[in-house]
Amino acid sequence: MFISIDEIHEVKNFYASKIKYSDTIIIDNGSYLCKSGYSNSDKQLVFKNKYYKTKTENSIEHVTHASVKSMFDGDIITNFETAECIFDKIFEFLECKNVKNLILTECLNNPYFSKKNLIEMCFEVYNVEKLQIGHDFIYSYLFNRKRFVKSEKCVLIVSMGHFGTDVVVLREDRIVEKYKLNYGGKQCSEYLLKLLQIKNTNLNLKLSLKHTNYLLKYLRCALDYEQETLEMYKNLQEEKEESVVIGKPERIQTSNFDKIPKKIKKNSKFGKSKEKIIETSSVETTSSSISEESDSDENIEEEESEITEENYEEEINIEEENVEENIEESNEIIRENIEESNEKIEEKTKEDEKEERKNRMLYFSGIYRFKVKIEKCLKTLKSNFENLSEEYEKLSDINGYIEKIRNKYSKIKKEIKFRENIRNQLKNKKSREYNCKFKISYGMEFNGEEEETLAMKIVESEDMEMESVLTNEIQKYINILMEYDKNFKPFEYNVIEVLKGENTNLNGLFINIERLKAVEILFEPGIVNLTQPGLIEIFEHAFSKFEIDKIFVTGGFSKIENIEKRIYNEARKVAFNDIQVIVSEDPQYDSLKGACFSDIFPVITKEEYFTLGLDAIMEKYYFNR
């Protein structure tokens, strides 16, 4: 699968065309996406949780040259001024002047000061009558609870969000245990970007978080990480593995033999030679000679059709000799005309000198253009002869032709490899090549012929125009061999080259191993030297402490292939009974659909707030614990 970076775009905001009104407004205030709408309805407003501010405009829609504001520091609300601006935009879109009931979501283990300021803003600024602050993964579980088999045992909820992964144990609709893993969609995207930047040394692709955020949906969870990574390399060599590659569109050239004519056709450039170069008497004579040549060229196709296999090589030699003789004759004529014109200029007066010089310049410029056209036509004719000779060789001895192309391919491949090795050695300050390059730069003398030879090789290896010519040639031979030799494998690469995407016919970066590794960090953070427990250790602790028979997986980062199977396998290793694992039907929007005033979280009323006061409310509901 090839993913072009040119086709990756930012996620656009969603605005519902029709709004279904009710008394309760739900704001799923995620750190990446903010989803809002009235209860008992689908999503109505979804946007990136950012605020764009300019001198003349404030918007939740992207604005160029605007300062971008966010209410979050990580996943904790700290900028309440920005939060108030975003909430204003939400209520404005929902056409709500007086907020009656409001359900908000917050992160797990939200600090005391953030929760306190959030409650104060809701009652003091928006005059809310009833407020509940809960967790999005609990509301998502409530929406999907009907899918579970009823039992009195505990439920383990795994919420894979943007800024981290939360794991909670729910018993009798109460949260009894909490775990937090600081690895989510954002960290995964940043890690992928760093890995691709390390690989992106030769391709120079302009990658950003926009591209790696798009790649998250192509991640895959390995059921056995070590086993699958080893098998992946073998499958790639045998072309059994479907690779995921990100980069620019394909640039391999097709075989040039599809375009070779079976007979030499009349070149259209000879037909254009009848055009006047300049309106002078001397040029008219030249154009007449051109017309004679063009008339003679009309018979090329008839003459070439009579070429047989016996006199084919003789005809080519005769044509080459005639071309060389014509070039020598034209050069002698040009020299004679230059000498005659110089003698005439000396005899004429100064008044006629300017006019004569102008005509002389026009004359020789026309001659020069005509000469260039002839050289181009001769080159085209020569290339056609070479192509026909190769075509004849293919028809007469295909095995010999393939062996000849294979030898040319091997020779150029060694040359390119040799040039690459010299350029790599130039990066090493202790190498002979670097020392020799230093002497070339400062004009120092070389110590013997060996250094002089090495200096010449260094200069040749840094000639990128020649490098481009060699690359085009080897690509041409690769196309020919792939067309006529089914056993030919042009890309013989090792593990490092497979992972880096080098020596391949794809102008992009392989992300096969990264697809697995980015997800494996959730289970074993130690593979990237993170000193925190992964899901495997969390499961061991939770199952040893509680009797769990259900696992619910949700969150925008949970839409990963095989994540359900992997969690089931890891849970079965530490569980004493059978486990039911269910992934949310719609991990991004189920929290919006299932949000309601639940007994799991406290409900604060307007009357209670203004009667008891904020500090008493915080003390009553144990928010300060």
C-alpha positions in Angstrom: 0.0 0.0 0.0 1.5 3.3 -1.1 0.4 6.5 0.7 1.2 9.7 -1.1 2.1 12.6 1.2 0.5 15.0 -1.3 -3.0 13.5 -0.6 -2.8 13.9 3.2 -4.8 16.8 4.5 -5.8 18.2 7.9 -9.1 17.0 9.5 -11.9 19.5 8.8 -14.4 20.7 11.3 -17.9 19.3 11.3 -21.0 21.4 11.5 -24.5 19.7 11.6 -27.0 21.2 9.1 -29.9 20.6 11.5 -29.9 21.0 15.2 -32.2 18.9 17.5 -32.8 20.9 20.7 -33.2 19.6 24.2 -32.6 20.8 27.8 -29.2 19.3 28.1 -26.0 20.3 26.3 -23.1 17.8 26.2 -19.5 19.0 25.7 -17.0 16.2 25.3 -14.0 18.4 25.9 -11.2 16.3 24.5 -7.6 17.5 24.3 -7.6 16.8 20.5 -11.2 17.0 19.4 -14.0 18.8 21.0 -17.4 17.3 20.4 -20.6 18.9 21.4 -24.4 18.9 20.9 -27.7 18.4 22.6 -28.4 15.1 24.4 -30.3 12.3 22.6 -28.8 13.4 19.2 -25.9 12.7 17.0 -22.8 14.8 16.8 -23.6 18.4 15.9 -20.3 20.3 16.2 -16.9 18.7 16.0 -13.6 20.7 15.8 -10.0 20.6 16.8 -9.9 22.0 20.3 -8.0 25.2 19.4 -8.8 28.8 19.2 -7.5 31.1 16.4 -7.2 34.7 17.3 -6.3 37.8 15.2 -6.7 41.5 15.6 -10.0 41.5 13.7 -11.2 37.9 14.0 -11.6 35.1 16.6 -12.7 31.7 15.4 -12.5 27.9 16.0 -11.9 27.5 12.2 -8.4 27.7 10.9 -7.3 31.3 10.2 -4.0 32.0 8.4 -1.5 34.2 10.3 -3.4 33.9 13.5 -2.1 33.1 17.0 -3.3 29.6 18.0 -4.6 29.3 21.6 -5.3 26.1 23.5 -7.0 25.7 26.9 -4.9 22.7 27.7 -1.5 22.0 29.2 -1.2 18.4 28.3 -4.7 17.1 29.0 -5.3 19.5 31.9 -7.3 22.8 31.5 -5.1 25.7 32.6 -6.1 28.6 30.3 -9.7 29.4 31.3 -9.8 32.5 29.2 -9.4 30.4 26.0 -11.9 27.8 27.4 -14.5 30.6 27.9 -13.9 31.7 24.2 -14.4 28.2 22.9 -17.5 27.6 25.0 -18.9 30.9 23.7 -18.5 29.6 20.1 -20.2 26.3 21.0 -23.2 27.9 22.6 -23.4 30.4 19.7 -23.5 27.5 17.2 -26.1 25.6 19.2 -28.2 28.7 19.5 -28.3 28.5 23.3 -28.7 31.8 25.2 -29.4 30.3 28.6 -27.7 27.0 29.5 -30.0 24.9 31.6 -28.3 21.5 32.0 -24.6 20.9 31.1 -22.5 17.7 31.0 -18.8 18.2 30.7 -15.9 15.7 30.4 -12.5 16.0 32.0 -9.3 14.0 32.2 -8.6 11.3 34.7 -7.1 12.6 38.0 -7.9 16.2 37.1 -6.1 18.5 39.6 -8.0 20.4 42.3 -7.4 23.9 40.9 -8.5 23.0 37.4 -11.8 21.4 38.5 -12.5 24.2 40.9 -12.1 26.9 38.2 -14.1 24.9 35.8 -17.1 24.7 38.1 -16.8 28.4 38.9 -16.8 29.3 35.3 -19.9 27.2 34.5 -22.0 28.8 37.3 -20.6 32.3 37.4 -20.3 32.9 33.6 -22.9 30.7 32.0 -25.4 30.5 34.9 -25.9 26.8 34.5 -28.8 25.3 36.5 -27.4 21.7 36.7 -23.9 20.5 36.1 -22.1 17.2 35.9 -18.4 16.7 35.2 -17.4 13.1 34.2 -15.1 11.0 32.1 -15.7 10.3 28.4 -14.8 6.7 28.7 -17.4 6.1 31.4 -20.1 7.6 29.1 -18.9 5.5 26.3 -19.1 2.4 28.5 -22.7 3.3 29.5 -23.6 3.5 25.8 -22.1 0.1 25.0 -23.1 -1.7 28.3 -26.0 -3.5 26.6 -23.5 -5.5 24.6 -22.0 -7.2 27.7 -23.2 -10.3 29.4 -24.7 -9.3 32.8 -22.6 -10.3 35.9 -21.7 -8.9 39.3 -18.0 -8.9 38.7 -15.8 -5.9 37.9 -15.3 -4.3 34.5 -11.9 -3.1 33.4 -12.0 0.0 31.0 -9.1 0.8 28.8 -9.4 4.3 27.3 -6.7 5.1 24.6 -6.8 8.8 24.2 -4.8 11.6 22.6 -2.5 12.5 25.6 -2.4 9.1 27.4 -4.1 5.8 28.1 -6.3 5.5 31.1 -7.2 2.2 32.8 -9.9 2.0 35.5 -11.7 -0.7 37.3 -15.4 -0.3 37.7 -17.3 -2.2 40.5 -21.0 -1.6 41.1 -20.8 1.6 39.0 -18.0 3.0 41.1 -14.4 3.6 40.1 -12.3 1.6 42.6 -8.9 1.6 40.9 -7.1 4.0 38.4 -4.0 3.6 36.3 -2.5 6.1 33.8 -0.1 5.4 31.0 1.5 8.5 29.5 1.4 7.2 25.9 -1.4 8.1 23.6 -2.1 9.2 20.0 0.0 12.4 20.3 3.1 10.6 21.7 2.7 7.8 19.1 2.5 10.4 16.3 5.6 12.2 17.5 7.5 8.9 17.9 6.6 7.9 14.3 7.7 11.3 13.0 11.1 10.9 14.7 11.5 7.4 13.2 10.6 8.6 9.7 13.0 11.6 10.0 15.9 9.2 10.8 15.0 7.2 7.6 14.3 10.3 5.6 18.0 11.1 4.9 18.0 10.3 1.1 14.4 11.0 0.0 14.1 14.5 1.7 10.4 14.2 2.2 8.8 17.1 4.0 7.1 15.2 6.8 5.2 16.7 9.7 2.8 15.7 12.5 -0.1 16.1 10.0 1.3 13.1 8.0 2.0 10.9 11.1 -1.5 11.6 12.5 -2.9 10.3 9.3 -0.8 7.1 9.6 -2.3 6.2 13.0 -5.2 4.4 11.3 -2.7 2.1 9.5 -1.2 0.8 12.8 -1.4 -2.8 13.6 -1.1 -4.6 17.0 1.1 -7.6 16.9 -0.2 -10.7 18.7 3.4 -11.9 19.2 5.7 -8.9 18.6 9.1 -10.7 18.3 7.7 -13.5 16.2 5.9 -11.2 13.7 8.8 -8.8 13.3 11.1 -11.7 12.3 8.6 -13.2 9.9 8.0 -9.7 8.3 11.5 -9.6 6.9 11.2 -13.0 5.4 7.9 -12.2 3.8 9.2 -9.0 2.4 12.0 -10.8 0.7 9.6 -13.4 -0.8 7.2 -10.5 -1.7 4.4 -12.0 0.5 4.1 -9.1 2.8 2.0 -6.1 1.8 4.1 -3.1 2.7 2.8 0.3 3.8 4.9 3.0 2.3 4.6 6.8 2.6 6.3 9.1 0.1 6.0 10.8 -3.2 4.3 9.1 -6.2 6.1 6.4 -8.2 8.9 7.7 -10.5 10.1 4.5 -12.3 10.4 4.9 -16.0 8.8 2.4 -18.3 10.8 0.4 -20.8 12.0 2.5 -23.8 11.7 -0.5 -26.1 7.9 0.0 -26.3 8.5 3.3 -28.1 11.1 2.0 -30.6 9.8 2.0 -34.2 10.2 -1.2 -36.2 11.3 0.9 -39.2 13.1 4.2 -39.2 10.5 6.9 -39.7 11.0 10.3 -41.2 12.0 12.8 -38.5 9.7 15.7 -38.3 12.6 18.0 -37.7 13.8 17.6 -41.3 10.4 18.7 -42.5 10.8 22.0 -40.7 14.1 22.8 -42.3 12.4 24.7 -45.1 11.6 27.6 -42.9 13.4 30.8 -43.7 16.2 31.7 -41.3 16.7 35.3 -42.5 15.6 37.3 -45.5 19.0 37.9 -47.2 20.3 36.7 -50.5 23.0 34.6 -48.9 20.5 32.8 -46.6 18.2 32.1 -49.6 20.9 30.0 -51.2 21.3 28.2 -47.9 17.6 27.5 -47.6 17.6 26.1 -51.2 20.3 23.6 -50.2 18.2 22.7 -47.1 15.2 22.1 -49.3 17.3 19.7 -51.5 18.3 17.8 -48.4 14.7 17.6 -47.1 13.7 16.2 -50.5 16.4 13.6 -50.3 15.3 12.7 -46.7 11.8 11.9 -47.9 13.2 8.7 -49.4 14.7 7.5 -46.0 11.7 5.3 -45.2 11.7 3.6 -48.6 15.5 3.0 -48.5 15.4 1.6 -45.0 12.6 -0.7 -45.8 14.9 -2.4 -48.3 17.6 -3.1 -45.6 18.0 -6.8 -45.0 19.8 -8.7 -42.3 22.9 -9.3 -44.5 23.7 -5.6 -45.4 22.2 -4.0 -42.2 25.6 -3.3 -40.6 27.1 -2.1 -43.9 24.3 0.5 -44.3 24.9 1.8 -40.8 28.6 2.3 -41.5 28.0 4.0 -44.8 25.5 6.4 -43.2 27.9 7.3 -40.4 30.7 8.0 -42.9 28.4 10.2 -45.0 27.3 12.1 -41.8 31.0 12.8 -40.9 31.8 14.0 -44.5 28.8 16.3 -44.6 29.8 17.9 -41.2 33.4 18.5 -42.5 32.1 20.0 -45.8 29.8 22.3 -43.9 32.6 23.5 -41.6 34.9 24.3 -44.6 32.1 26.3 -46.3 31.5 28.2 -43.1 35.2 29.0 -42.8 35.4 30.2 -46.5 32.4 32.5 -46.0 34.0 34.0 -42.9 37.2 34.8 -44.7 35.4 36.3 -47.7 33.2 38.5 -45.5 36.2 39.7 -43.5 37.9 40.9 -46.8 34.8 42.7 -47.9 34.3 44.5 -44.6 37.9 46.0 -44.9 37.1 47.4 -48.3 33.9 49.1 -47.4 33.5 52.5 -45.8 32.5 53.2 -42.1 29.0 54.2 -43.1 28.3 50.7 -44.5 30.2 49.0 -41.7 27.3 49.0 -39.2 24.8 47.6 -41.7 27.2 45.0 -43.0 28.1 43.9 -39.4 24.3 43.6 -38.6 23.8 41.4 -41.7 26.9 39.4 -40.9 25.6 38.7 -37.4 22.2 37.7 -38.7 23.8 35.5 -41.3 26.0 33.5 -39.0 23.4 33.3 -36.3 21.1 31.6 -38.9 24.0 29.3 -39.9 24.6 28.4 -36.2 20.9 27.6 -35.6 20.8 25.5 -38.7 23.9 23.7 -37.6 22.4 23.0 -34.1 19.2 21.6 -35.8 21.4 19.3 -38.0 23.3 18.0 -34.9 20.0 17.3 -33.1 18.6 15.5 -36.1 21.8 13.5 -36.4 21.7 12.5 -32.8 18.1 11.4 -33.1 19.1 9.4 -36.2 22.0 7.8 -34.4 19.8 6.8 -31.4 17.3 5.3 -33.8 20.1 3.2 -35.4 21.3 2.1 -32.0 17.7 1.1 -30.9 17.2 -0.8 -34.2 20.5 -2.6 -33.7 19.4 -3.6 -30.2 16.1 -4.7 -31.6 17.8 -6.8 -34.2 20.0 -8.4 -31.5 17.0 -9.2 -29.4 15.3 -11.0 -32.3 18.4 -12.9 -33.4 20.0 -13.9 -30.0 17.8 -13.0 -27.0 20.0 -14.9 -24.5 23.1 -13.1 -25.6 21.3 -9.8 -25.5 20.1 -10.4 -21.9 23.7 -11.4 -20.8 25.1 -8.3 -22.4 22.5 -6.0 -20.6 23.2 -7.9 -17.3 26.9 -7.2 -17.6 26.3 -3.5 -18.3 23.9 -3.4 -15.3 26.5 -5.0 -13.0 29.2 -2.6 -14.2 27.2 0.5 -13.6 25.9 -0.8 -10.2 29.5 -1.3 -9.0 30.3 2.2 -10.2 27.4 3.8 -8.3 28.3 1.7 -5.2 31.9 2.9 -5.5 30.9 6.5 -5.7 28.6 6.1 -2.7 31.4 4.6 -0.6 33.7 7.5 -1.4 31.0 10.0 -0.4 30.4 8.1 2.8 34.1 8.1 3.6 34.2 11.9 3.1 32.0 12.2 6.2 34.6 10.4 8.3 37.3 12.9 9.4 39.8 10.1 10.1 39.6 8.7 6.6 42.1 9.2 3.7 39.3 10.6 1.5 38.6 13.3 4.0 42.3 14.2 4.3 42.6 14.3 0.5 39.4 16.4 0.2 41.0 18.9 2.7 44.1 19.2 0.5 41.9 19.8 -2.6 39.9 22.6 -0.8 43.1 24.5 0.3 45.2 23.8 -2.8 47.8 21.8 -0.9 50.3 19.4 -2.7 49.6 15.7 -2.9 52.0 13.0 -1.5 52.5 10.9 -4.6 50.4 9.6 -7.5 48.2 7.5 -5.2 46.7 10.7 -3.6 46.4 12.3 -7.0 44.4 9.3 -8.3 42.2 9.4 -5.1 41.6 13.2 -5.6 40.4 12.5 -9.1 38.0 9.8 -7.8 36.7 12.2 -5.2 36.0 14.9 -7.8 34.2 12.3 -10.0 32.1 11.0 -7.1 30.9 14.5 -6.3 29.8 15.1 -9.9 26.0 14.8 -9.4 25.2 15.3 -13.1 27.2 12.2 -13.9 25.4 10.5 -10.9 22.1 11.3 -12.5 23.2 9.9 -15.9 24.4 6.6 -14.2 21.1 6.4 -12.3 19.1 6.8 -15.5 21.2 4.1 -17.3 20.9 1.6 -14.5 17.1 2.2 -14.3 16.9 1.6 -18.1 18.8 -1.7 -17.7 16.6 -2.7 -14.8 13.5 -2.2 -16.8 14.9 -4.3 -19.7 16.0 -7.2 -17.5 12.7 -7.2 -15.6 10.8 -7.4 -18.9 12.9 -10.2 -20.5 14.3 -12.1 -17.4 11.7 -13.4 -15.0 14.3 -14.5 -12.5 16.0 -11.1 -12.3 15.7 -9.5 -8.8 17.1 -6.0 -9.0 16.6 -5.2 -5.3 18.8 -7.4 -3.1 18.6 -5.7 0.3 19.3 -6.5 3.9 17.2 -5.8 7.0 18.4 -2.2 7.4 17.7 -1.4 3.8 14.2 -2.9 4.0 13.3 -0.8 7.0 14.8 2.3 5.6 13.3 1.8 2.1 16.6 2.0 0.3 17.5 0.3 -3.0 13.8 -0.2 -3.8 11.6 0.9 -6.6 9.4 2.9 -4.3 10.1 6.6 -3.7 9.0 6.4 -0.1 9.6 5.1 3.4 8.7 1.6 4.7 6.7 1.8 7.9 6.1 -2.0 8.4 8.0 -2.4 11.6 7.0 1.0 12.9 3.3 0.0 12.5 3.9 -2.7 15.1 6.4 -1.0 17.3 4.3 2.1 17.9 1.5 0.0 19.4 3.8 -2.4 21.2 5.0 0.5 23.4 1.5 0.4 25.1 2.2 -3.2 26.3 6.0 -3.0 26.9 7.2 0.6 27.3 10.7 -0.8 28.0 11.4 -1.2 24.3 11.9 2.6 24.1 13.4 2.9 27.6 10.2 4.2 29.3 10.3 3.6 33.0 6.6 3.1 33.5 4.3 0.1 33.6 2.7 -1.0 30.4 -0.7 -2.7 29.9 0.8 -6.1 30.7 1.9 -5.0 34.2 -1.3 -3.1 34.8 -3.4 -6.2 33.9 -1.3 -8.3 36.3 -1.9 -5.9 39.1 -5.6 -5.4 38.4 -6.5 -9.0 38.0 -4.6 -10.0 41.1 -6.6 -7.5 43.1 -10.1 -7.7 41.6 -12.3 -10.3 40.0 -12.7 -9.0 36.5 -14.6 -10.8 33.7 -15.2 -7.9 31.2 -12.8 -5.5 29.4 -14.1 -2.5 27.5 -11.8 -0.7 25.1 -12.6 2.8 23.9 -10.9 6.1 22.9 -9.9 7.7 19.5 -6.5 5.9 19.6 -8.2 2.4 20.0 -9.1 2.0 16.3 -6.1 -0.3 15.8 -6.1 -3.6 13.9 -5.9 -6.6 16.3 -6.0 -4.5 19.5 -9.0 -6.6 20.8 -7.3 -9.9 20.2 -4.0 -8.8 21.8 -5.8 -7.4 25.0 -7.7 -10.7 25.2 -4.5 -12.8 25.0 -2.7 -10.7 27.6 -5.7 -10.8 30.0 -6.1 -14.6 29.7 -2.5 -15.0 30.9 -3.3 -13.5 34.2 -7.1 -14.1 34.6 -8.6 -17.0 36.5 -11.8 -17.1 34.4 -13.0 -16.4 30.9 -12.8 -12.8 29.7 -15.2 -10.9 27.4 -13.4 -8.1 25.5 -15.5 -5.5 23.6 -14.2 -2.5 21.6 -16.5 0.5 21.4 -18.6 0.6 18.2 -17.6 4.2 17.6 -14.7 5.1 19.9 -14.7 8.8 19.0 -18.4 9.6 19.4 -19.9 6.9 21.7 -19.1 9.2 24.7 -21.3 11.9 23.1 -24.1 9.4 22.5 -24.0 7.9 26.0 -23.5 11.0 28.0 -26.3 11.5 30.6 -26.7 12.4 34.3 -25.3 9.3 35.8 -25.0 8.2 39.5 -21.3 7.5 38.9 -20.5 11.2 39.0 -22.0 13.9 41.3 -24.5 16.4 40.0 -24.2 20.0 41.2 -27.2 22.3 41.0 -27.3 26.1 40.8 -29.1 26.4 44.1 -26.6 24.2 45.9 -23.7 26.2 44.5 -24.9 29.6 45.6 -26.2 28.3 49.0 -23.1 26.3 50.1 -20.4 28.1 48.2 -17.6 26.7 46.0 -15.3 25.6 48.8 -18.1 23.7 50.5 -19.0 22.0 47.2 -15.4 20.9 46.7 -15.3 19.5 50.3 -18.7 17.8 50.0 -17.9 15.9 46.8 -14.3 15.1 47.8 -12.8 16.8 44.8 -9.8 17.8 47.0 -8.7 14.3 47.6 
